[in-house]
Amino acid sequence: MKKMQAKALPFMIPSVLICFICMFIKAFIANEKVVKIGFIFVVVFIGFLLIIVHELLHAIAFPKNATVYIGLIPRSFTAVALSSSAVKRNRFIFLSILPKDNSKENYGLVIYLHAGGFTSGDKIDDKNTLAWLCSKGYVACGINYTLRTDTNNSSIYTQSMEIKQAMPVVIEEAKKLGYNINEIAISGGSAGGTLAMLYAYRDSETSPVPVKLMFEMVGPSSFYAEDWGVYGLDQDTDESRKAAAGLFGIMAGIELTPEMIKTKEYEELMKPISAFMWINENSVPSVIAYGTHDRVCPFNTVRHLMKALQDNNVDYKYFEGKHSGHGMQNDDKVFEQYMKTVDEYLEKYMPVQK
């Protein structure tokens, strides 16, 4: 909200200055005071009454059936009309008076899948990311998936299938709101990054519309015990193999035994959730980022993903946070370059229709 207010200042300040200049000129010409103190309070009171009307004018300019939240934020002395519907930047200036924008026949959809280790998180956590994507002219959407708990059998595989099944529904709902989706990009962070890769590499051929781009950060794409040393699974002992079978079995939603861990059968059993195994020469362009000190998604897992992208000549960009763990929190410049490249790849592979 503070960022939105800051962006509004360049439009507000000139209008306020013009009002004061006009009053000064009028007072100078009339050679008397033109401001009545009593009327100031009357005008302020009327202004407050019109705040909600003002926000309603904003709200009706959004597409038909779009959800728009209208309300007051007392702490920041602000009234708002908020919606996740895509709005062109130049249209925002005139949002309170213009009708729905029918200038585009088609829209690009960007799906962002939330983080949370497959056991927590919610799409609302990514509202700022979704708003940023909308501000660029895309339709943006977060999709929740069934989180793993002690009382269900949810797994990475079932979660990925929920994303696959949700995609046609999202596109149909967007159409009902007036947005005809003709292409998509998919993204996510951590667990969401894994699910984004699985859809982009494994399920893109069955997508209702073409998948043009995948970008993600710190999502595991492979599950070899020797790479998961941060969890002690690389020790090649009976205990470590048992632990690996337990952890990876839950992730894949299958029964594994310690004896399977280093077999070809294990690779086939884990393929449904191992994104790197699905990469081929037709895989979508990708932008990825990982931290070398990651103790959640082990950094050693990245090598399989990189090799698959290189071997299949996929157009990709890789960013490495040499001082960061599960994210780019200690590598600001690397993160800035990652975001800049995401911008460039969106413009290159899924440009917004003018």
HUPE-V396239 format. One record per residue. N is the residue number from 1. RES is the residue in one small letter. SS is DSSP state (@ for helix, = for strand, . for the rest). D_LAST is the distance of its C-alpha to the last C-alpha in Angstrom with 2 decimals. Layout:
BEGIN
N/RES/SS/D_LAST  N/RES/SS/D_LAST
END
This chain:
BEGIN
1/m/./27.42  2/k/@/28.85  3/k/@/25.63  4/m/@/23.79  5/q/@/26.64  6/a/@/26.50  7/k/@/22.83  8/a/@/23.80  9/l/@/26.70  10/p/@/24.95  11/f/@/24.04  12/m/@/27.46  13/i/@/29.80  14/p/@/29.03  15/s/@/29.47  16/v/@/32.77  17/l/@/33.98  18/i/@/33.34  19/c/@/35.44  20/f/@/38.27  21/i/@/38.24  22/c/@/38.50  23/m/@/41.41  24/f/@/43.12  25/i/@/42.87  26/k/@/44.14  27/a/@/47.00  28/f/@/47.88  29/i/@/48.01  30/a/@/49.91  31/n/./52.10  32/e/./52.15  33/k/./50.27  34/v/./47.37  35/v/./46.61  36/k/./48.86  37/i/@/49.21  38/g/@/49.71  39/f/@/46.53  40/i/@/44.52  41/f/@/45.53  42/v/@/44.81  43/v/@/41.27  44/v/@/40.59  45/f/@/41.92  46/i/@/39.76  47/g/@/36.71  48/f/@/37.45  49/l/@/37.81  50/l/./34.39  51/i/@/32.62  52/i/@/32.18  53/v/@/31.12  54/h/@/28.46  55/e/@/27.16  56/l/@/27.35  57/l/@/25.00  58/h/@/22.51  59/a/@/23.27  60/i/@/22.81  61/a/./19.24  62/f/./18.30  63/p/./17.75  64/k/./21.00  65/n/./23.37  66/a/./21.65  67/t/./24.41  68/v/./24.57  69/y/=/27.45  70/i/=/29.06  71/g/=/32.00  72/l/=/33.87  73/i/=/34.43  74/p/@/37.82  75/r/@/38.19  76/s/@/35.15  77/f/./35.72  78/t/=/32.22  79/a/=/30.79  80/v/=/27.58  81/a/=/25.22  82/l/=/23.61  83/s/./21.40  84/s/./19.70  85/s/./16.92  86/a/./13.37  87/v/./12.25  88/k/./9.47  89/r/@/11.53  90/n/@/11.63  91/r/@/12.44  92/f/@/15.29  93/i/./17.21  94/f/./17.60  95/l/./17.88  96/s/./21.42  97/i/./20.92  98/l/./17.62  99/p/./17.62  100/k/./15.51  101/d/./11.76  102/n/./11.60  103/s/./8.26  104/k/./7.33  105/e/./10.07  106/n/./10.17  107/y/=/10.15  108/g/=/11.77  109/l/=/15.11  110/v/=/17.10  111/i/=/20.81  112/y/=/23.10  113/l/=/26.83  114/h/./29.35  115/a/./32.27  116/g/./35.94  117/g/./38.10  118/f/./37.63  119/t/./40.00  120/s/./38.13  121/g/./34.81  122/d/./32.28  123/k/@/28.53  124/i/@/28.88  125/d/@/29.85  126/d/@/26.27  127/k/@/24.72  128/n/@/23.67  129/t/@/21.97  130/l/@/20.14  131/a/@/19.18  132/w/@/17.87  133/l/@/15.65  134/c/@/14.40  135/s/@/13.78  136/k/./11.35  137/g/./9.20  138/y/./11.41  139/v/=/14.15  140/a/=/17.31  141/c/=/20.85  142/g/=/24.33  143/i/./27.05  144/n/./30.72  145/y/./33.40  146/t/./37.17  147/l/./38.73  148/r/./41.94  149/t/./45.04  150/d/./48.78  151/t/./48.87  152/n/./46.26  153/n/./45.53  154/s/./41.83  155/s/./40.87  156/i/@/37.95  157/y/@/38.12  158/t/@/38.08  159/q/@/35.29  160/s/@/33.16  161/m/@/33.97  162/e/@/32.92  163/i/@/29.45  164/k/@/29.36  165/q/@/30.56  166/a/@/28.16  167/m/@/24.97  168/p/@/25.08  169/v/@/26.00  170/v/@/23.05  171/i/@/20.60  172/e/@/22.61  173/e/@/22.71  174/a/@/18.95  175/k/@/18.83  176/k/@/21.50  177/l/./19.46  178/g/./16.63  179/y/./14.45  180/n/./14.64  181/i/=/14.82  182/n/=/14.59  183/e/=/15.21  184/i/=/16.84  185/a/=/18.09  186/i/=/21.44  187/s/=/23.25  188/g/=/26.40  189/g/=/29.30  190/s/./32.93  191/a/@/33.75  192/g/@/30.10  193/g/@/29.48  194/t/@/32.14  195/l/@/30.70  196/a/@/27.19  197/m/@/28.82  198/l/@/30.86  199/y/@/27.97  200/a/@/25.94  201/y/@/29.03  202/r/@/31.31  203/d/./29.32  204/s/@/25.99  205/e/@/27.50  206/t/@/28.10  207/s/./24.70  208/p/./23.23  209/v/./19.89  210/p/=/19.58  211/v/=/20.08  212/k/=/18.03  213/l/=/19.49  214/m/=/22.42  215/f/=/23.24  216/e/=/26.41  217/m/=/29.32  218/v/./33.07  219/g/./33.17  220/p/./36.30  221/s/./35.79  222/s/./39.48  223/f/./42.80  224/y/./45.69  225/a/@/48.54  226/e/@/49.24  227/d/@/45.81  228/w/./46.34  229/g/@/49.09  230/v/@/47.89  231/y/@/49.17  232/g/./52.34  233/l/./51.46  234/d/./52.13  235/q/./55.89  236/d/./56.79  237/t/./59.49  238/d/@/60.37  239/e/@/59.03  240/s/@/55.68  241/r/@/55.19  242/k/@/55.99  243/a/@/53.48  244/a/@/50.78  245/a/@/51.55  246/g/@/51.30  247/l/@/48.00  248/f/@/46.16  249/g/@/47.67  250/i/@/46.18  251/m/@/42.76  252/a/@/42.83  253/g/./44.69  254/i/./47.58  255/e/./51.22  256/l/./51.93  257/t/./55.30  258/p/@/56.08  259/e/@/57.31  260/m/@/53.90  261/i/./52.07  262/k/./52.64  263/t/./52.59  264/k/@/50.26  265/e/@/50.39  266/y/@/48.83  267/e/@/45.82  268/e/@/45.25  269/l/@/45.73  270/m/@/43.18  271/k/@/40.56  272/p/@/38.74  273/i/@/37.73  274/s/./37.69  275/a/@/34.08  276/f/@/35.00  277/m/@/37.15  278/w/@/34.20  279/i/./32.30  280/n/./32.30  281/e/./30.71  282/n/./27.79  283/s/./27.04  284/v/./23.56  285/p/=/22.69  286/s/=/24.14  287/v/=/24.43  288/i/=/27.79  289/a/=/30.09  290/y/=/33.78  291/g/=/36.60  292/t/./39.84  293/h/./42.01  294/d/./40.48  295/r/./43.27  296/v/./41.20  297/c/./39.26  298/p/./41.75  299/f/@/40.34  300/n/@/42.38  301/t/@/40.18  302/v/@/37.28  303/r/@/39.10  304/h/@/38.79  305/l/@/35.03  306/m/@/34.72  307/k/@/37.09  308/a/@/35.32  309/l/@/31.93  310/q/@/33.73  311/d/@/35.92  312/n/./33.05  313/n/./30.89  314/v/./27.98  315/d/./25.28  316/y/=/26.04  317/k/=/26.54  318/y/=/29.55  319/f/=/30.43  320/e/=/34.00  321/g/=/35.33  322/k/./38.84  323/h/./39.96  324/s/./38.27  325/g/./39.18  326/h/./37.03  327/g/./33.84  328/m/./33.01  329/q/./34.97  330/n/./37.08  331/d/./34.58  332/d/@/32.03  333/k/@/30.91  334/v/@/30.50  335/f/@/28.42  336/e/@/26.19  337/q/@/25.75  338/y/@/25.07  339/m/@/22.26  340/k/@/20.81  341/t/@/20.99  342/v/@/19.39  343/d/@/16.36  344/e/@/16.52  345/y/@/17.09  346/l/@/14.26  347/e/@/11.89  348/k/@/14.08  349/y/@/14.71  350/m/./12.02  351/p/./8.72  352/v/./6.18  353/q/./3.81  354/k/./0.00
END
